[in-house]
Amino acid sequence: MRALLILGCLVLVVIALSRLPSSLRGRLPSAPPRRDELVKDPVCQTYVLMSRAIRGEAGGAPTYFCSRECAARYQQGERRA
């Protein structure tokens, strides 16, 4: 019997909290979802996560590399391994 009383009180508390305005609930602002996509290294043709890639520019467009070595080879004119 005591368990049902406690359960009933908990349900009432949850209902009361769900009706509060969001500014009073103390919600954290939601961050935009982070999308990490695969990019292709133009030298060795491997795919690497954009967040971990070495970024360079070629003709004003961003170019991504799997390593500093591939970036250096790209600058020397080497395009494929």
C-alpha positions, -999 to +999 in steps of 0.1 A: +000+000+000+028+024+009+045+017-025+014+027-044+012+060-024+048+068-032+043+059-069+012+081-070+032+110-055+060+106-080+035+106-109+020+138-096+054+154-093+063+144-129+031+158-142+036+191-123+071+195-136+061+187-172+037+216-171+062+242-161+074+267-187+107+256-203+124+287-189+117+274-153+127+238-160+164+248-162+169+232-196+203+236-212+202+252-246+204+226-272+235+226-293+232+221-330+239+185-340+275+181-351+279+164-384+312+148-391+315+135-427+341+116-446+364+134-470+387+119-496+424+126-496+434+136-532+469+120-528+464+086-513+427+083-520+418+073-484+388+087-466+392+105-433+368+122-409+367+160-417+372+168-380+405+149-380+417+158-415+445+183-423+429+212-441+445+229-471+433+250-500+435+244-537+422+270-561+402+286-533+384+254-524+391+235-492+411+203-496+415+177-469+444+153-463+448+123-440+483+134-429+509+162-432+529+140-455+500+138-480+496+176-477+532+181-485+531+157-514+501+175-528+519+208-526+549+193-545+525+184-573+519+147-565+482+139-569+479+102-565+500+076-547 
